[in-house]
Amino acid sequence: MAFNVDLNFFKIIASIYPSILYGALSFVPAGLGITEGSLATFLSKEINSIALITSIIIFIRLTTIWFSSSLGMFVAYFQIYRKI
């Protein structure tokens, strides 16, 4: 809803999770490229704007992979330097 795209819950689930699974099964670190390509393919069936598809993909990647990775690095940093 933040991008003014009206996709129902099942279409979102049916496009995001298989894309993440394809990226994980490719054994490429973080599914880089594979996840984005498959998600762009799924979203292009519902959305016609390439710019909108790209911004949705960037938002999804920031909230899934990079948020948890940065949180893990932050926690690891304090765990390592707390012992010194």
C-alpha positions as CSV (number, residue, x, y, z in Angstrom):
1,M,0.0,0.0,0.0
2,A,3.0,2.3,0.5
3,F,3.7,2.3,-3.2
4,N,0.0,2.8,-4.3
5,V,-0.1,-0.7,-5.7
6,D,-3.1,-2.8,-4.9
7,L,-1.8,-6.4,-4.7
8,N,-3.7,-8.8,-2.4
9,F,-1.9,-10.8,0.3
10,F,-1.8,-14.0,-1.7
11,K,-0.2,-12.4,-4.7
12,I,2.5,-10.8,-2.5
13,I,3.2,-14.2,-0.8
14,A,3.2,-16.0,-4.2
15,S,5.8,-13.6,-5.6
16,I,8.2,-12.7,-2.7
17,Y,8.8,-16.1,-1.1
18,P,9.5,-18.1,-4.3
19,S,11.9,-15.4,-5.3
20,I,13.8,-15.6,-2.0
21,L,13.7,-19.4,-2.3
22,Y,15.2,-19.3,-5.8
23,G,17.9,-17.0,-4.5
24,A,18.7,-19.4,-1.6
25,L,18.7,-22.5,-3.8
26,S,21.2,-20.8,-6.2
27,F,23.9,-20.8,-3.5
28,V,24.9,-17.3,-4.6
29,P,25.6,-15.2,-1.4
30,A,22.3,-13.6,-0.4
31,G,20.8,-14.7,-3.7
32,L,22.1,-11.6,-5.3
33,G,20.7,-11.1,-8.7
34,I,18.7,-14.3,-8.8
35,T,16.2,-13.0,-6.2
36,E,15.9,-9.6,-7.9
37,G,15.4,-11.1,-11.3
38,S,12.8,-13.6,-10.4
39,L,10.9,-11.0,-8.3
40,A,11.0,-8.5,-11.2
41,T,9.5,-11.2,-13.4
42,F,6.7,-12.0,-10.9
43,L,5.9,-8.3,-10.3
44,S,6.0,-7.4,-14.0
45,K,2.8,-9.4,-14.5
46,E,1.0,-7.1,-12.2
47,I,2.8,-3.8,-12.4
48,N,3.8,-2.0,-15.7
49,S,6.2,0.6,-14.3
50,I,9.9,-0.5,-14.2
51,A,10.8,2.3,-11.8
52,L,8.0,1.1,-9.4
53,I,9.1,-2.5,-9.6
54,T,12.7,-1.5,-8.9
55,S,11.8,0.6,-5.9
56,I,9.7,-2.3,-4.5
57,I,12.6,-4.7,-4.9
58,I,15.0,-2.4,-3.2
59,F,12.6,-1.9,-0.3
60,I,12.1,-5.6,0.0
61,R,15.9,-6.3,0.0
62,L,16.5,-3.6,2.5
63,T,13.9,-4.9,4.9
64,T,14.8,-8.6,4.6
65,I,18.5,-9.2,4.1
66,W,20.2,-6.0,4.9
67,F,18.3,-5.1,8.0
68,S,19.0,-8.4,9.7
69,S,22.6,-8.4,8.4
70,S,23.3,-5.0,9.9
71,L,21.6,-5.9,13.1
72,G,23.8,-9.0,13.3
73,M,27.0,-7.1,12.7
74,F,26.0,-4.5,15.3
75,V,25.4,-7.3,17.9
76,A,28.6,-9.1,17.0
77,Y,30.6,-5.9,17.3
78,F,29.4,-5.4,20.9
79,Q,29.9,-9.1,21.8
80,I,33.5,-9.0,20.6
81,Y,34.5,-5.8,22.2
82,R,32.7,-6.4,25.4
83,K,35.1,-9.2,26.2
84,I,38.2,-7.1,25.9
